[in-house]
Amino acid sequence: MYSNDNGSTWKYMQDDSGATPGQRPSSSGLLISSGTDSTNYTWSTPAGTYPEGTYLIRVECYRDSLPLHYAYHQYRAFIRRTT
């Protein structure tokens, strides 16, 4: 998920739908299984959709057998557009 307002609101990278940190997505299309899918993700950032600026990017990991246990990593990135 990502935020372009310093964490006030969050969106899923896959479809820009609203996201809530710490809440497992209900749609399986928003989950990547480490056992069957690639753990890499390419985020396309077209200039019209993602303008130059600072973004928080957050990756969350959930355990199927323990729904209340999860981990996350969050970092700040800056998108710079070049001409």
C-alpha positions in Angstrom: 0.0 0.0 0.0 1.1 3.6 -0.4 0.3 7.0 1.0 0.9 10.4 -0.7 -0.2 12.4 2.3 2.3 11.3 4.9 0.1 8.4 6.2 -3.2 10.2 6.6 -4.8 8.0 3.9 -3.6 4.7 2.3 -4.3 3.0 -1.0 -3.5 -0.4 -2.4 -1.0 -0.3 -5.2 -2.8 -2.9 -7.3 -6.0 -0.9 -7.8 -5.8 2.4 -5.8 -8.7 1.3 -3.6 -8.7 2.5 0.0 -6.5 0.6 2.5 -6.3 0.4 6.2 -2.9 -0.4 7.8 -2.9 -3.4 10.0 -6.1 -4.8 8.4 -5.8 -7.8 6.1 -7.3 -7.2 2.7 -10.6 -9.1 2.1 -9.9 -9.4 -1.6 -7.5 -12.2 -2.6 -6.4 -10.1 -5.6 -4.6 -7.8 -3.1 -2.6 -10.6 -1.5 0.6 -12.2 -2.8 1.3 -15.7 -1.5 5.0 -16.3 -0.8 4.5 -20.0 -1.5 3.2 -19.6 -5.1 3.7 -16.1 -6.3 6.6 -13.9 -6.9 7.6 -11.8 -3.9 8.7 -9.0 -6.3 6.2 -6.3 -7.3 6.6 -3.7 -10.1 4.7 -0.5 -9.4 4.0 1.4 -12.6 4.0 5.1 -11.8 2.6 7.1 -14.7 3.1 10.9 -14.3 -0.6 11.7 -14.5 -1.5 9.3 -11.7 1.5 9.6 -9.4 2.9 13.1 -9.6 6.4 14.0 -8.3 6.5 14.0 -4.6 7.1 12.0 -1.4 5.3 8.7 -0.9 5.1 6.3 2.0 5.2 2.7 0.8 4.2 -0.1 3.3 4.4 -3.8 2.8 2.4 -6.0 5.2 2.8 -9.7 5.8 0.0 -11.9 7.4 0.0 -15.4 8.6 -2.9 -17.6 7.5 -3.0 -19.6 10.7 -2.7 -16.7 13.2 -4.9 -13.8 11.9 -3.8 -11.3 14.5 -0.1 -11.7 13.9 1.4 -9.7 11.1 4.6 -7.8 10.3 5.2 -4.7 8.1 8.0 -2.6 6.6 7.4 1.0 5.7 9.7 3.4 3.9 9.6 6.8 2.4 10.3 7.2 -1.4 10.5 10.3 -3.6 9.3 10.2 -7.2 11.3 12.6 -9.3 10.2 13.1 -12.9 12.8 14.0 -15.4 12.3 15.7 -18.8 
